[in-house]
Amino acid sequence: MSVPNEGNDMSSSSDAQLSSHVFGDLLDSIIVDVASECHRIAKLGLDRNFEEEEEELRLSAQARVRVADPSNSGEANSKYVVDIFGQNHPSVASEVFECMNCGRSIVAGRFAPHLEKCMGKGRKARLKVTRSSTAAQTRNSRGNSASTYSTYSNSNSTSRLSNGASGVAGEEYSNGALEEP
Amino acid sequence: MSSMAKITHPRQQINGEILPQPCPHLAEFLSNNGSKPFRALQDCLRVKPPGGRASIRRDPKEVPRCGACGESARPRLYACITCAAVHCHVPSGPSHAAAHAFSMPPGHEIAVDVDRAELFCCACRDQVYDRDFDAAVVLAQTAASTLASSATSAVQQYAPENLRKRRRIDYKPWIPNLREQYLVGKNSSPLNGDVSDLPWGLRGLNNLGNTCFMNSVLQALLHTPPLRNYFLSDRHNRYFCQKKSNADNAAKKIAANTIDGGGNKSAARVCLACDMDATFSAVFSGERTPYSPAKFLYSWWQYAANLASYEQQDAHEFFISMLDGIHEKVDKDRRKPESQGNGDCCVAHRVFSGILRSDVMCMACGFTSTTYDPCVDISLDLEPNQGGSAKTGSTKSSHSCNGEADCMNSSQNCGVSTLMGCLDRFTRPERLGSDQKFFCQQCQVRQESLKQMSIRKLPLVSCFHIKRFEHSSVRKMSRKVDRYLQFPFSLDMAPYLSSSILRSRFGNRILPFDGDEHLCSDFELFAVVTHTGKLDAGHYVTYLRLSNQWYKCDDAWITLVNENIVRAAQGYMMFYVQKMLFYKASEKPGPA
């Protein structure tokens, strides 16, 4: 690295030269560090398969472009006409079967809400019980089941996405379900 | 998908160890002197803790200088192994080290980089490698950072005691003998497949009322190869299990002298594995009209009482709960706790359970404490916002500079989050904050530490769960992170294995390792559970890969989709299966 020889002052120019010399040596040393490490990784076959990784990235980028293009058949968002078996299905499942709890005939698409009341679980059913005991029960059981086999200490099982009907605002239980201890 | 051939290096593998071929000068040196000279260097190896780099100094305060020109600041100085003379080297320039090698009688070609403890062949002018030399360096590095009593076994510590080594055996497909053929033929009836070429087991699942969270996970599990094989091979026969449990209950009642009022419904015991078995039978029956997993829902709600509600269900939570349920039931029956890490306890763990390793290193002295934990999946944080406003909920450990570092690492696609990027961050050394000081056994005080995760044992099936849920305790709000995450169809987990992480911690020195790991680190994607819509009003859909075709499973609707749709989808849970399965000898004779 060359530094223009500025002042007439001998000490300042030799300082400048010295510091650029030192900097140059440090830089060289760092470069050799990196080269040595990369050489070792390459020679021992420890390098990652970057070609494959980049190919995957390219394919994904390409896919996103193609999917976003409105001229392509919008497979993702189009309404279904028939499935691969040639069948058509109503928006609410129409199969009828017997509830295994009470024996009544229930329509499949309404089975879950029926079962909830039938088993005495769920929001509306729980409201009948005194609040404090149920709240304690919910807290305790949630604490027990949460992430017994879920990974490592850093994680908490806060990350949950629900798909239920839009909850009633201000309801204690629905808010409780979203927040995490 | 195009297959990329990995660049083959001229190296040999001995017991799984990777070893490059020595250059002729090194080979000559080794055959003349053995590895004694390398081990003799051990006294000169100086390691700066913690976890520091090794250098060669005869005297701790020595400043090496080139014997020929007196330079001490050149980027590389080499000490001849044979005569300890130090010389400088400039690649493509004057090299006093090379001059030394040629001027001396043969045998002075091999030198060692005094600052980096790397072997160098002055004749070839290239860095060379030797297993025994590396072993000596690693020993010096571990001695600097472990308790005196365990210095020698420090590197061998990577294996938890309860991971029994089982010998590998060749796969032998089961072929029924004549008697078995007769039994199977007599006691079963062939299924009438439909005329189409569509794969078995492809069947819609009716939404029973906001149960797409369950349907999506069930579809993935129904097509998880080892799980599917287990149930379709009748390894959990629900009739048997039911009969056995009724007999057990009856025996218990007799023993307790109770009078049975007659079929109390609430006493009907719940076995999620049985319900799983029933679901497999139904889905693989060849029937193509959608199936209603009503009994399954009923059983699961009995098991997971706190989650039994019509709304607000999370697919990942259901997945964990289900595996839990299968495990608990089996565990209760066995009545002895099996180690989950082995997966010997139940099919759920045999398929999904891996072992995570956590290393906490004291930043003052380098002492490292290691723990192992089984896990059935890996939950990953999406990267903190790059570019946008800096306010993200939560994670204590993310410094602002990390986002930029990620950007630089993923060379081209800066700004796109990737699964491998998340895994990189998952296994990156993380500085624990000063409010989380760890008690160091060596220093005997609480010190700031560095924590690093790695995967000790990969499961057969890896499930990655993306934490798309952000909770801000400050604003008492939760929101969903819709950001796209790229995930590969083919995934090599080798960089995240404990062996790789450990090796890189020691500067990528050659370490003696159990050779099998790198053989089973290739995975392929077979199912993706996606979530679209808002936090509490969304929809789950699963994409399945069967016979190299992708199918979209949207409750009752099964449709064919192009792989681009899958690549571009918003992944919430991704399921990967090992490409190659190896068989190990079972310890129990007969059907396992």
Contacts between the chains, C-beta under 8 A, distances in Angstrom:
chain1	res1	chain2	res2	distance
A	25	B	73	4.9
A	25	B	74	7.8
A	25	B	75	7.0
A	28	B	75	4.1
A	29	B	75	4.7
A	29	B	115	7.7
A	31	B	75	7.3
A	32	B	75	4.4
A	32	B	76	5.8
A	32	B	116	7.9
A	33	B	116	7.0
A	36	B	113	7.2
A	36	B	116	5.5
A	36	B	118	5.7
A	36	B	127	6.4
A	37	B	507	7.4
A	37	B	508	7.0
A	39	B	127	5.2
A	40	B	118	7.3
A	40	B	127	7.1
A	40	B	129	7.0
A	40	B	507	7.7
A	40	B	508	5.3
A	41	B	508	5.8
A	42	B	9	7.3
A	43	B	9	6.7
A	43	B	11	7.6
A	43	B	20	4.8
A	43	B	127	7.6
A	43	B	129	6.2
A	44	B	9	7.8
A	44	B	11	7.2
A	44	B	18	5.2
A	44	B	19	7.9
A	44	B	20	6.3
A	44	B	129	6.8
A	44	B	508	6.6
A	44	B	510	6.7
A	45	B	9	4.6
A	45	B	11	5.8
A	45	B	18	5.1
A	45	B	20	8.0
A	46	B	18	7.3
A	46	B	500	7.5
A	46	B	503	7.3
A	46	B	504	8.0
A	46	B	508	5.9
A	48	B	492	7.4
A	48	B	494	7.8
A	48	B	495	5.7
A	49	B	4	6.8
A	49	B	6	5.8
A	49	B	492	6.1
A	51	B	4	4.6
A	52	B	4	4.8
A	52	B	488	7.9
A	52	B	490	6.8
A	52	B	492	7.3
A	53	B	420	6.5
A	53	B	488	7.2
A	54	B	411	7.9
A	54	B	412	7.2
A	55	B	1	7.8
A	55	B	2	6.4
A	55	B	4	6.4
A	56	B	486	7.4
A	56	B	488	3.9
A	56	B	489	6.8
A	56	B	490	7.0
A	57	B	412	7.1
A	57	B	413	5.1
A	57	B	416	7.4
A	57	B	418	7.0
A	57	B	486	6.2
A	59	B	1	7.3
A	59	B	489	7.8
A	59	B	567	6.3
A	60	B	416	7.9
A	60	B	486	4.5
A	60	B	487	7.8
A	60	B	488	7.9
A	60	B	567	4.8
A	60	B	568	7.3
A	61	B	413	6.8
A	61	B	416	7.5
A	61	B	486	8.0
A	62	B	564	7.5
A	63	B	563	7.3
A	63	B	564	3.8
A	63	B	565	7.7
A	63	B	566	7.9
A	63	B	567	3.6
A	63	B	568	4.7
A	64	B	484	7.2
A	64	B	567	7.3
A	64	B	568	4.5
A	66	B	564	5.0
A	66	B	568	7.7
A	67	B	564	5.6
A	67	B	565	6.1
A	67	B	568	4.1
A	68	B	568	7.7
A	75	B	552	7.9
A	75	B	559	7.6
A	75	B	561	5.4
A	75	B	562	6.6
A	75	B	565	5.5
A	76	B	561	7.7
A	76	B	565	5.4
A	76	B	568	8.0
A	76	B	569	7.7
A	80	B	554	7.6
A	80	B	557	5.1
A	80	B	559	6.5
A	83	B	204	6.7
A	83	B	556	7.7
A	83	B	557	5.1
A	83	B	558	5.0
A	83	B	559	5.6
A	84	B	198	6.2
A	84	B	202	7.6
A	84	B	551	7.3
A	84	B	558	5.5
A	84	B	559	6.0
A	84	B	560	5.5
A	85	B	194	7.7
A	85	B	196	7.7
A	85	B	198	7.2
A	85	B	288	4.4
A	85	B	558	7.1
A	87	B	288	7.1
A	87	B	289	6.8
A	89	B	204	7.1
A	89	B	290	6.5
A	89	B	556	4.3
A	89	B	557	6.1
A	93	B	206	3.7
A	93	B	207	5.9
A	93	B	208	7.0
A	93	B	290	6.9
A	93	B	292	6.7
A	93	B	555	7.8
A	93	B	556	6.3
A	95	B	206	6.1
A	95	B	290	7.4
A	95	B	292	5.4
A	97	B	292	6.5
A	97	B	294	6.3
A	99	B	294	8.0
A	100	B	294	7.2
A	100	B	295	6.1
A	100	B	298	5.4
A	101	B	265	7.4
A	101	B	298	6.7
A	108	B	206	4.6
A	108	B	208	5.8
A	108	B	292	4.6
A	108	B	294	7.1
A	109	B	206	7.0
A	109	B	207	6.4
A	109	B	208	6.8
A	109	B	209	6.2
A	110	B	208	7.9
A	110	B	209	5.8
A	111	B	208	4.2
A	111	B	209	6.1
A	111	B	292	7.2
A	111	B	294	5.4
A	111	B	297	7.3
A	112	B	208	4.5
A	112	B	209	3.3
A	112	B	210	6.2
A	112	B	211	5.6
A	112	B	297	6.6
A	112	B	310	5.5
A	113	B	209	5.0
A	113	B	310	5.0
A	114	B	209	8.0
A	115	B	294	7.9
A	115	B	297	6.8
A	115	B	298	6.4
A	115	B	301	6.9
A	116	B	308	7.0
A	116	B	309	6.4
A	116	B	310	4.6
A	119	B	298	7.8
A	119	B	301	6.4
A	119	B	302	7.8
A	119	B	308	6.7
A	121	B	301	6.4
A	121	B	305	7.0
A	121	B	308	3.9
A	121	B	309	6.3
A	122	B	308	6.7
A	122	B	309	4.6
A	122	B	310	5.4
A	123	B	309	6.2
A	123	B	310	7.4
A	123	B	311	7.6
A	137	B	306	7.6
A	138	B	306	5.8
A	141	B	305	6.1
A	141	B	306	3.7
A	142	B	306	5.2
A	145	B	304	6.3
A	145	B	306	6.4
A	145	B	307	7.4
A	145	B	321	6.3
A	145	B	324	6.9
A	147	B	320	6.7
A	148	B	320	7.8
A	148	B	324	5.9
A	149	B	320	6.4
A	149	B	323	6.5
A	149	B	324	6.3
A	149	B	327	7.6
A	149	B	340	7.2
A	149	B	353	7.7
A	149	B	374	7.0
A	149	B	375	6.8
A	149	B	376	4.7
A	150	B	320	5.8
A	150	B	375	7.1
A	150	B	376	7.4
A	150	B	377	7.2
A	150	B	379	6.8
A	151	B	356	6.5
A	151	B	373	7.5
A	151	B	375	4.3
A	151	B	377	6.8
A	151	B	378	6.1
A	151	B	379	5.8
A	152	B	356	5.5
A	152	B	358	6.4
A	152	B	373	6.3
A	152	B	375	6.8
A	152	B	453	6.1
A	153	B	358	7.4
A	155	B	379	4.8
A	155	B	467	7.9
A	157	B	317	6.8
A	157	B	320	7.7
A	158	B	467	7.7
A	158	B	469	6.2
A	158	B	471	5.3
A	159	B	314	7.9
A	159	B	316	7.1
A	159	B	379	6.5
A	159	B	465	7.2
A	159	B	466	8.0
A	159	B	467	3.6
A	159	B	468	6.6
A	159	B	469	4.0
A	160	B	314	3.4
A	160	B	316	6.8
A	160	B	317	5.4
A	160	B	469	5.7
A	161	B	314	5.3
A	161	B	315	7.1
A	161	B	316	7.9
A	161	B	468	6.3
A	161	B	469	6.1
A	161	B	480	6.3
A	161	B	531	5.1
A	161	B	535	6.4
A	161	B	538	6.2
A	161	B	572	6.8
A	162	B	213	7.6
A	162	B	311	6.7
A	162	B	312	3.7
A	162	B	313	5.7
A	162	B	314	5.8
A	162	B	535	6.9
A	162	B	536	5.0
A	162	B	538	7.5
A	163	B	210	5.9
A	163	B	212	5.7
A	163	B	213	5.3
A	163	B	312	8.0
A	163	B	313	6.4
A	163	B	315	8.0
A	163	B	531	7.6
A	163	B	533	7.7
A	163	B	536	7.9
A	163	B	537	7.4
A	163	B	538	5.1
A	163	B	539	6.0
A	163	B	540	6.0
A	164	B	210	4.9
A	164	B	309	7.8
A	164	B	310	6.5
A	164	B	311	2.5
A	164	B	312	4.4
A	164	B	313	6.4
A	164	B	536	6.5
A	164	B	537	7.9
A	165	B	210	6.3
A	165	B	310	7.4
A	165	B	311	5.3
A	165	B	537	7.5
A	166	B	536	6.1
A	166	B	537	5.0
A	167	B	311	6.3
A	167	B	312	6.5
A	167	B	536	5.7
A	173	B	309	7.9
A	174	B	311	7.4
A	174	B	312	6.5
A	174	B	536	8.0
A	177	B	312	4.8
A	178	B	312	7.5
A	178	B	471	7.9
A	178	B	478	5.1
A	178	B	535	7.9
A	178	B	536	7.6
A	179	B	471	7.1
A	179	B	476	7.9
A	179	B	478	7.5
A	180	B	471	6.7
